[in-house]
Amino acid sequence: MLLPMSRRTAGQVGLAALVAAVVLLIAVTGGRTAPAAEPRSQPDPTELAPASPTVDPAVQRRAEARQARAAARAARTMRLFRRHGCWTGDAAAGAVPTHALVTLPGKQPALVEADVGFGIWLDGDPGVLHAFCP
């Protein structure tokens, strides 16, 4: 004959059965978990965002032309600097600046009178002062 169980005893028996089921499940599966999804060897092209925005070919050509003009100006400046013995910073002992190497707005680098260079340097006149020359 079965004796009636108290609620407390029934709860403890149920908990023990649940623990036994979990232990048995772990023992049967060997502690393995569900396999992780394999990483794809190649990304799906539809999921990739473009690395950089598409550039209009005309805009690209204009940018390249600006860079080429800037490089040509820099090369001309260096040629004039070397050819005329110009300097930046303190002048050598006894050197007197009679010319300046400047780039005026809208113009190419050129050798001009020293007063133009002093105007750019001291008075804030428009242009770029590169160096003074003898």
C-alpha positions as CSV (number, residue, x, y, z in Angstrom):
1,M,0.0,0.0,0.0
2,L,1.3,3.5,-0.9
3,L,1.4,6.1,1.7
4,P,0.5,9.6,0.8
5,M,3.4,12.0,0.5
6,S,3.6,15.4,1.9
7,R,4.0,18.4,-0.5
8,R,7.5,18.9,0.8
9,T,8.5,15.3,0.2
10,A,7.0,15.4,-3.3
11,G,8.9,18.6,-4.2
12,Q,12.2,17.0,-3.0
13,V,11.6,13.8,-5.0
14,G,10.8,15.9,-8.1
15,L,14.0,18.0,-7.6
16,A,16.1,14.8,-7.2
17,A,14.5,13.4,-10.4
18,L,15.4,16.6,-12.3
19,V,19.0,16.6,-11.1
20,A,19.3,12.9,-12.0
21,A,18.0,13.6,-15.5
22,V,20.5,16.5,-16.0
23,V,23.4,14.3,-14.8
24,L,22.3,11.5,-17.1
25,L,22.0,13.8,-20.1
26,I,25.5,15.2,-19.5
27,A,26.9,11.7,-19.1
28,V,25.2,10.5,-22.4
29,T,26.3,13.5,-24.5
30,G,29.8,13.6,-23.0
31,G,29.4,17.3,-22.0
32,R,29.3,18.3,-25.7
33,T,27.4,21.4,-26.7
34,A,25.7,22.1,-30.0
35,P,28.3,22.6,-32.7
36,A,29.0,26.2,-33.6
37,A,28.3,27.3,-37.1
38,E,31.3,26.9,-39.4
39,P,32.8,30.3,-40.5
40,R,32.4,30.8,-44.2
41,S,35.6,30.7,-46.2
42,Q,34.4,33.5,-48.5
43,P,32.2,36.5,-47.5
44,D,29.0,36.9,-49.4
45,P,29.5,39.9,-51.8
46,T,25.9,41.1,-51.1
47,E,26.8,41.6,-47.4
48,L,29.9,43.7,-48.1
49,A,29.7,47.5,-48.1
50,P,31.9,49.3,-50.6
51,A,35.3,50.1,-49.2
52,S,35.1,53.7,-50.4
53,P,32.5,55.7,-52.2
54,T,32.6,55.6,-56.0
55,V,34.5,58.6,-57.4
56,D,33.3,60.3,-60.5
57,P,36.1,59.9,-63.1
58,A,35.9,63.7,-64.0
59,V,36.4,64.6,-60.3
60,Q,39.3,62.2,-60.2
61,R,41.0,63.7,-63.3
62,R,40.6,67.2,-61.8
63,A,42.1,66.2,-58.5
64,E,45.0,64.5,-60.3
65,A,45.5,67.7,-62.5
66,R,45.6,69.8,-59.3
67,Q,48.2,67.5,-57.8
68,A,50.3,67.6,-60.9
69,R,50.2,71.4,-61.0
70,A,51.2,71.6,-57.3
71,A,54.1,69.2,-57.9
72,A,55.3,71.3,-60.9
73,R,55.2,74.5,-58.7
74,A,57.2,72.7,-56.0
75,A,59.8,71.5,-58.5
76,R,60.1,75.0,-60.0
77,T,60.5,76.5,-56.5
78,M,63.3,74.1,-55.7
79,R,65.1,74.8,-59.0
80,L,65.0,78.6,-58.4
81,F,66.1,78.1,-54.8
82,R,69.2,76.1,-55.8
83,R,70.0,78.2,-58.9
84,H,70.1,81.5,-57.1
85,G,71.6,80.4,-53.8
86,C,68.5,81.3,-51.7
87,W,68.2,80.6,-48.0
88,T,65.6,80.3,-45.3
89,G,66.2,81.3,-41.7
90,D,69.2,83.3,-40.8
91,A,71.3,84.6,-43.7
92,A,75.0,83.6,-43.9
93,A,77.5,86.2,-42.5
94,G,77.6,89.1,-44.9
95,A,74.7,88.0,-47.1
96,V,72.2,90.7,-47.9
97,P,68.8,89.8,-49.4
98,T,68.3,91.6,-52.6
99,H,65.7,89.2,-54.0
100,A,63.0,86.9,-52.7
101,L,61.6,83.7,-54.0
102,V,57.8,84.0,-53.8
103,T,54.6,82.7,-55.2
104,L,52.0,85.4,-55.8
105,P,48.3,84.6,-56.0
106,G,47.5,83.0,-59.4
107,K,51.2,83.1,-60.5
108,Q,54.1,80.6,-60.7
109,P,57.0,80.8,-58.2
110,A,59.3,83.6,-59.2
111,L,62.4,85.5,-58.1
112,V,61.4,89.1,-57.3
113,E,62.8,92.2,-55.5
114,A,63.3,91.6,-51.8
115,D,60.8,94.3,-50.9
116,V,58.0,92.0,-52.2
117,G,59.2,89.2,-49.9
118,F,59.4,91.6,-47.0
119,G,55.8,92.8,-47.7
120,I,54.6,89.2,-47.6
121,W,56.6,88.4,-44.5
122,L,56.1,91.6,-42.4
123,D,53.0,93.3,-43.8
124,G,50.9,90.2,-44.6
125,D,50.7,91.0,-48.3
126,P,49.1,88.1,-50.3
127,G,51.4,85.4,-51.5
128,V,53.8,82.8,-50.2
129,L,57.4,83.7,-49.2
130,H,59.7,80.7,-49.8
131,A,63.1,82.2,-49.3
132,F,65.4,85.2,-49.6
133,C,68.2,85.3,-52.2
134,P,71.4,87.4,-52.7
